[in-house]
Amino acid sequence: MKKKYHHYALGLFIEEILKIDHVNISKMCCEIDMSKETYEKLKKGMINV
């Protein structure tokens, strides 16, 4: 059975780094091959590991 973990802090950390470095979310997602939908789920802590 797969355990579900919610990583709210990771989403908050990424959001803060983006603000500090003035990084565009679209550009970041493109560079790391992440869809915007996945980014939104990560930011909200909805990614299960």
N, C-alpha and C positions, 0 to 999 in steps of 0.2 A: 504494500500500500504506500502510495506517495504522500509524503508530508507536505503541508502547505506552509510556506513562510512568506510573510509580507515585509517588504523592505522599504518602509516609508522613509527612513533616514537616507537611503541611497538616492532616492528621487529628490529629496531636499538638497542633498549634497551636490548633485549634478546641476540642479537649478541655480544654486548659489555660485558655483564655479562659472556657469554660463554668464551670469550677471557681472561677475568680477572681471572676466576676460572679454566681455562684450562679444560673445560668440553667437552667431545665428543658429537657431535650432535646426533649420533645414540643412544648413551646411554641415553641422555636426552629424546629423543622422546619415547624410550622404557619405561622409568620410568614414564612418564606422559601420556602414551597411546595415543600418537599423531603420525600420519603417517608422513613420510618425505615430502610427497607432501603437506600436510597441513602446515608443518613448512615452506616450501619454499614459499607458498602463504602468510603466516603470515609475513615472512621476507620481502617480496616484497610489502606488504601493500594491498594485493588483497583479504583479508578476509572481507566479508560483514557482518555487524551485524544488 
